[in-house]
Amino acid sequence: MTHTTHLSPSVSAYLDLASSADKTPAADLFTVDAVVRDNDDVRTGREAIRSWLSGSASEYTYTSTLLSAEETDGVALLSMLLDGDFPGGRVTLSYRFELAADGLIRALTISV
């Protein structure tokens, strides 16, 4: 169930691209000095993020269901249920997107 249906274009585009076979185009939605924190993995800069998208972010096959979304003052908070072939097979993750003034993503934190 989605609490808020309106998300910024970059967050919406990230969600679409993250569910595709080739996730690497999503790197262009980030600022050049953006930071992604995915559990203990920290990537800084667009090229490092592109590497993360083609590497560990693409390691498993999964489907995702948006459980909730809220965006206020340049910060989007999402809760996603993932089902897939990763260890455990099912997990709910929290996504925190911080947006720059130009609408690009300047930080993404993914946590359990």
Summary of the structure (lengths in Angstrom):
residues: 112
radius of gyration: 13.1
end to end distance: 18.6
largest distance: 38.0
contacts: 317
relative contact order: 0.23
helix: 25%
strand: 46%
